[in-house]
Amino acid sequence: MRTGSDTQSPIRRGTNLPRVGDFNESVVLDAIRRQRSGLSRVELARATGLSSQTVSNITRRLLDQGVVRESGRQSSGSGKPRTLLEIVPASLYAVGVHLDPAVITCVVVDLLGTVVAEHSHTTPSGGDTDRIAADMAASVTALVADSVTDRDRVLGLGIAAPGPIDAVAGWVVDPPELPGWGRYPLRDRLSEATGLPAVLDKDVTAAVVAERWTGAATASRNLLFFYFGTGTGMGLVVNDTVLRGISGNAGEVGGLGAAGSTRTLVEEAVTLGVLGTEYTVVSPADAQRGLERLAELSAAGDAAADGVLERLAVRIGRGVCAAATLLDVDTVVFGGPAWQVLGDRLLKTVEPMVAGSPFIRATHPTAVLSTTLGANVAAVGAASLVLDSALSAQPGTLLLT
């Protein structure tokens, strides 16, 4: 049981993943990763603030480990050309699993976050959570066996799930669209079954970590990710720090809530006669057909269908504008399975709303983007949680227990 003093601890919690290297090594590795064209040792010292000797010692270790390699030389105009260093993508891997009420997706990514293998299947209905977890673990094991020649290079397993969650205990806690799950120790069950160290986080948090690691916002330090899947939520980054909240459940969109779920959207369209009763949603997976049909009708000029999507876009735009103003972000990214279907239409309304927001417009430009990571952004994010926990510079590693 957690006590009141536990919640005040400055130590990063909620993961049993091993870290790779010390803080300074993580700083150097992160700097090389962010510069895909490569960095010289001189540039690394300048970028990180570390001494040349420290950078030299760290890069020697990284070269010996096979995590980085020398990729060529760069002439600075005078003097000896500088040797560039770059990440070796196949040196390390991570696995991500996204438990969505509609679909379960597994991915394997390399050190740069590139997907090297993926598998998805419809989320089973009913409450046999042990069987579903066993199937998820089997999918992970098979995917790793098929795509990674050396299992020892797999850092761990990241799990993205709809909230609420207990990040410290590794439990999902009565997800609204997953009846029968109750309080379930998903992290530990999957870790035990796969033999991989694991971490559990909310799907919206995982998605924003993916954008920081390998997506459209790798250069942004202040980022809002609007996730539109079976439900909606926002992942948040402020001053290069992912905001999780005291229980790991930051990002719930109270003002949108159920009104932004795919089930509610399709049910509204059926009630208005925009969609026929054959599109009635029985399970979360059923909503996909309705979304695709709404997108088709809107694109074909059906005013009623477009009205349904316009009202949704306005609700999303208002919520995003309020959050972007509150957090003073410079980048807003949209993504998720439902966004992949409706995003082009929704962005036509949302983008000018953000651009025209008086508080945003008056202070700085705000980029409004769709994710480059596709419908599986949360699964990629789950794997990115592993990479981020194990390899990124975490200030908490400098704190004493």
C-alpha positions in Angstrom: 0.0 0.0 0.0 1.2 3.5 -0.8 1.4 6.0 1.9 1.2 9.8 1.6 4.9 10.2 1.7 5.3 7.8 -1.2 3.6 10.2 -3.6 6.0 12.9 -2.7 9.1 11.0 -3.7 11.3 12.7 -6.4 12.5 9.3 -7.7 11.1 8.3 -11.1 8.7 5.4 -10.5 6.4 3.0 -12.3 9.0 1.0 -14.2 11.1 -2.1 -13.6 13.2 -1.6 -16.8 17.0 -1.6 -16.5 18.8 1.5 -17.5 21.7 1.3 -19.9 24.7 3.5 -19.0 25.0 6.5 -16.7 23.5 10.0 -17.0 26.3 11.5 -19.1 26.3 8.5 -21.4 22.6 8.9 -21.9 23.1 12.6 -22.7 25.6 11.8 -25.4 23.6 8.9 -26.9 20.5 11.1 -27.0 22.4 13.9 -28.8 23.7 11.5 -31.4 20.2 10.0 -31.9 18.6 13.4 -32.4 21.0 14.3 -35.2 20.4 11.6 -37.8 23.2 13.0 -40.1 25.7 12.3 -37.4 27.8 14.3 -34.9 31.5 14.6 -34.3 33.1 14.4 -30.9 33.8 18.2 -31.0 30.1 18.9 -31.8 29.0 16.5 -29.0 31.1 18.3 -26.4 29.7 21.6 -27.6 26.1 20.3 -27.6 26.2 18.5 -24.2 28.5 20.8 -22.2 30.7 17.8 -21.3 34.5 18.0 -21.5 36.2 16.6 -24.6 37.8 13.9 -22.5 34.5 12.8 -21.0 32.9 12.7 -24.5 35.9 10.7 -25.8 35.6 8.1 -23.0 31.8 7.8 -23.5 31.9 7.5 -27.2 34.6 4.8 -26.9 32.3 2.8 -24.7 29.4 3.2 -27.1 31.5 2.1 -30.0 32.7 -0.9 -28.1 29.1 -1.8 -27.3 28.2 -1.5 -31.0 25.4 1.1 -30.2 27.1 3.8 -32.3 29.5 3.7 -35.2 31.8 6.0 -37.2 29.9 7.0 -40.3 32.3 9.1 -42.2 34.3 12.4 -42.0 33.2 16.0 -42.1 35.5 18.8 -43.2 35.3 22.0 -41.2 37.2 24.0 -43.8 40.5 23.9 -42.0 42.4 21.4 -40.0 41.8 17.7 -39.8 38.4 16.4 -40.9 36.1 15.3 -38.0 34.8 11.8 -37.7 31.1 11.6 -37.5 29.2 9.2 -35.1 25.7 7.8 -35.7 23.4 5.3 -34.1 23.4 1.7 -35.1 19.6 1.0 -35.4 19.9 -2.8 -35.2 22.0 -2.7 -32.0 19.0 -2.6 -29.7 15.3 -3.2 -29.9 12.1 -2.7 -27.9 8.7 -4.2 -28.0 5.4 -2.3 -27.7 1.9 -3.6 -27.1 -1.2 -1.4 -27.3 -4.3 -2.7 -25.6 -7.2 -0.8 -27.3 -10.8 -1.8 -26.8 -11.1 -2.3 -30.6 -7.7 -3.8 -31.5 -4.5 -5.2 -29.9 -1.3 -4.2 -31.7 2.2 -5.4 -31.1 5.3 -3.9 -32.7 9.1 -4.3 -32.5 11.1 -1.2 -33.1 14.9 -0.6 -33.5 17.0 1.9 -31.6 15.7 4.8 -33.8 12.1 3.8 -33.2 11.6 2.4 -36.7 9.1 -0.4 -36.8 10.7 -3.7 -38.0 7.7 -6.0 -37.3 4.1 -5.6 -36.3 1.0 -7.7 -35.7 -2.6 -6.7 -34.8 -5.9 -8.5 -34.1 -9.3 -7.6 -32.9 -9.6 -7.3 -29.1 -11.7 -10.2 -27.8 -15.0 -9.4 -26.1 -15.8 -10.7 -22.7 -13.9 -10.6 -19.5 -11.5 -13.6 -19.8 -8.5 -11.3 -19.0 -6.1 -14.1 -18.3 -6.7 -15.6 -21.7 -6.4 -12.3 -23.5 -3.1 -11.5 -21.6 -1.8 -14.9 -22.5 -2.6 -14.3 -26.2 -0.9 -10.9 -26.0 2.2 -12.5 -24.6 2.2 -15.2 -27.2 2.0 -12.5 -29.9 5.0 -10.7 -28.4 7.1 -13.9 -28.2 6.3 -14.9 -31.8 7.0 -11.4 -33.1 10.4 -11.2 -31.4 11.4 -14.6 -32.5 10.5 -13.7 -36.2 12.2 -10.3 -36.3 15.2 -10.3 -33.9 18.1 -12.6 -34.3 19.5 -12.0 -30.8 16.9 -11.8 -28.1 19.5 -10.3 -25.7 19.3 -7.1 -27.8 15.7 -6.6 -26.8 15.6 -4.0 -24.0 12.1 -4.7 -22.8 8.4 -4.5 -23.3 6.2 -1.4 -23.2 2.5 -1.6 -22.7 0.1 1.2 -23.6 -3.5 0.9 -22.2 -6.5 3.1 -21.9 -6.9 4.8 -18.5 -7.3 4.8 -15.7 -4.1 2.9 -14.8 -2.1 2.4 -11.7 1.4 3.0 -13.1 3.3 2.1 -9.9 1.6 -1.2 -9.5 1.3 -1.9 -13.3 -2.4 -2.4 -13.2 -5.2 -1.3 -15.6 -8.1 -0.1 -13.5 -11.6 -0.6 -14.8 -11.1 0.8 -18.3 -14.6 2.1 -19.4 -14.6 0.5 -22.8 -13.1 -2.8 -21.6 -15.9 -4.3 -19.4 -14.8 -7.2 -17.2 -11.2 -6.2 -16.8 -11.5 -4.6 -13.4 -8.2 -4.1 -11.6 -5.8 -6.3 -13.6 -2.0 -6.6 -13.1 -1.3 -6.5 -16.9 2.4 -5.3 -16.6 3.5 -8.2 -14.4 1.5 -10.8 -16.2 3.0 -9.9 -19.6 6.5 -9.6 -18.1 6.3 -13.0 -16.5 4.9 -14.6 -19.6 7.4 -13.1 -22.1 10.5 -13.0 -19.8 11.0 -9.3 -20.7 11.1 -6.4 -18.2 8.1 -4.3 -18.7 6.6 -0.9 -18.2 2.9 0.2 -18.4 1.6 3.7 -19.3 -1.5 5.3 -20.7 -1.9 5.1 -24.4 -2.0 8.9 -24.8 1.3 9.2 -22.8 2.9 6.5 -24.9 1.8 8.3 -28.0 3.4 11.6 -27.0 6.6 9.7 -26.1 6.6 8.2 -29.6 6.4 11.7 -31.1 9.4 12.9 -29.0 11.4 9.8 -29.8 10.8 9.3 -33.5 7.8 11.2 -34.8 6.9 14.6 -36.0 7.9 16.5 -32.9 11.4 15.3 -32.0 12.7 18.9 -31.8 9.8 20.2 -29.7 10.3 20.7 -25.9 6.6 21.8 -25.4 4.2 19.5 -27.1 0.5 18.5 -27.0 -0.5 15.2 -28.6 -4.3 14.8 -29.2 -5.1 11.1 -29.4 -8.2 9.9 -31.1 -8.8 6.2 -30.9 -11.7 4.4 -29.4 -11.7 7.3 -27.0 -9.8 10.6 -26.8 -7.1 12.0 -24.6 -4.1 14.3 -24.6 -0.4 13.5 -24.1 1.6 16.4 -22.7 5.2 17.5 -22.7 6.4 20.7 -20.9 10.0 21.8 -20.9 11.0 18.4 -22.4 9.4 16.5 -19.6 6.4 14.2 -20.1 3.6 15.1 -17.7 2.0 12.0 -16.1 0.3 13.4 -13.0 0.4 12.0 -9.5 -1.2 8.6 -10.5 0.0 8.4 -14.1 -3.4 9.4 -15.5 -2.9 12.9 -16.7 -4.4 13.7 -20.1 -8.0 12.7 -19.7 -10.1 15.1 -21.8 -13.0 16.0 -19.4 -14.7 18.5 -21.7 -14.8 16.0 -24.6 -15.1 12.8 -22.8 -17.7 10.3 -24.1 -18.8 12.9 -26.6 -15.5 12.3 -28.5 -15.6 8.5 -28.5 -16.0 6.7 -31.8 -19.1 4.8 -30.4 -20.8 8.1 -29.6 -20.0 9.6 -32.9 -21.4 6.7 -34.9 -24.4 6.4 -32.7 -25.1 10.1 -33.3 -24.9 9.5 -37.1 -27.3 6.5 -36.8 -29.8 8.5 -34.7 -29.8 11.4 -37.2 -30.3 8.9 -40.1 -26.9 9.8 -41.6 -25.9 6.1 -41.2 -28.2 3.2 -41.4 -29.0 0.9 -38.5 -26.6 -1.6 -39.9 -23.8 0.6 -38.5 -25.1 0.3 -34.9 -22.1 -0.2 -32.6 -22.3 -3.4 -30.6 -18.6 -3.5 -29.6 -15.8 -0.9 -30.0 -14.4 -2.7 -33.1 -17.7 -2.1 -34.9 -17.2 1.7 -34.9 -14.5 1.5 -37.6 -17.0 0.8 -40.4 -19.1 3.7 -39.4 -16.1 6.1 -39.2 -15.0 5.0 -42.7 -18.6 5.5 -44.1 -18.9 9.0 -42.5 -15.6 10.0 -44.0 -16.7 8.8 -47.5 -20.1 10.6 -47.2 -18.5 13.8 -46.1 -15.9 13.7 -48.9 -18.8 13.1 -51.4 -20.5 16.3 -50.2 -23.2 14.9 -47.9 -24.0 17.9 -45.7 -25.5 15.9 -42.8 -22.5 13.6 -42.5 -20.2 16.6 -42.8 -22.2 18.3 -40.1 -21.6 15.4 -37.7 -17.8 15.7 -38.3 -17.8 19.5 -38.1 -19.4 19.5 -34.7 -16.8 17.0 -33.5 -14.0 19.1 -35.0 -15.2 22.2 -33.2 -15.3 20.3 -29.9 -11.8 19.0 -30.4 -10.6 22.4 -31.5 -11.9 24.1 -28.4 -10.4 21.6 -26.1 -7.0 21.7 -27.9 -7.0 25.5 -28.0 -7.7 25.7 -24.2 -5.0 23.1 -23.4 -2.4 24.7 -25.8 -3.0 28.1 -24.2 -2.8 26.7 -20.7 0.5 24.8 -21.3 2.0 27.4 -23.8 3.1 24.7 -26.3 4.7 25.3 -29.6 3.5 22.0 -31.3 0.2 20.2 -31.5 0.2 16.7 -33.0 -2.9 14.7 -33.8 -3.0 10.9 -34.2 -4.6 7.6 -33.4 -6.7 5.0 -35.3 -9.8 7.2 -35.6 -7.7 10.2 -36.6 -6.2 8.2 -39.5 -9.7 7.9 -40.9 -11.1 11.3 -40.1 -8.0 13.5 -39.7 -8.0 15.2 -43.1 -11.5 16.4 -42.6 -11.2 17.4 -38.9 -7.9 19.2 -39.4 -9.6 21.6 -41.9 -11.6 23.0 -38.9 -9.1 22.5 -36.1 -6.0 24.0 -37.6 -7.5 27.5 -38.3 -9.1 27.4 -34.8 -5.6 26.9 -33.2 -4.0 29.4 -35.5 -6.7 32.0 -34.7 -6.7 31.5 -31.0 -5.9 35.0 -29.6 -3.6 33.9 -26.8 -1.6 31.5 -29.1 -1.4 33.9 -32.1 -0.3 36.8 -30.0 2.8 35.1 -28.5 4.3 32.6 -30.8 3.5 30.3 -33.8 2.2 26.9 -33.0 2.7 24.0 -35.5 -0.4 21.8 -36.0 0.5 18.4 -37.4 -0.8 14.9 -38.0 1.4 12.2 -36.7 3.8 10.6 -39.2 3.7 7.3 -37.3 0.3 6.1 -38.6 -2.6 4.3 -36.8 -0.2 2.4 -34.6 1.3 5.4 -32.9 0.3 4.2 -29.4 2.0 0.8 -30.0 5.1 2.6 -31.3 4.8 4.8 -28.2 4.7 1.7 -25.9 8.0 0.6 -27.4 9.4 4.1 -27.2 8.6 4.1 -23.4 11.2 1.3 -23.2 13.8 3.2 -25.2 13.1 6.4 -23.3 13.3 4.8 -19.9 16.5 2.8 -20.7 18.4 5.2 -22.8 17.3 8.9 -22.4 18.9 11.2 -19.9 16.6 11.1 -16.8 17.2 13.7 -14.2 15.9 11.3 -11.6 19.0 9.2 -12.0 21.0 12.0 -10.4 18.8 12.0 -7.3 19.7 9.9 -4.3 17.1 7.6 -2.7 
